[in-house]
Amino acid sequence: MKIGIDLDGVVIDSETTFRTYEEIFDIDILKGDNLVNREEPKFQARYNWTDEQEQAFIEKYFLTVSKQFNVRFYRSI
């Protein structure tokens, strides 16, 4: 048996789902616009959140986002 882990979003589209919830958290929960760099892949550098805000995001959304990942299907040639 082989087990693979997707760390870079090739098989599971976690980035899109996380970005959606990051925006919801930043605008609806924090009531602000703390976006610093839209092109940054890590939310820790994309937003100007405190350590407490980052932890609150993880506690509030990590499980939810983990259940909503979209699987990317590729056809081999």
Secondary structure, DSSP 4 states (H G I P E B T S, - for coil): ------SSSSSEEHHHHHHHHHHHIIIIIS-S--B--TT-SSHHHHB---HHHHHHHHHHHHHHHHHSPEEPP----
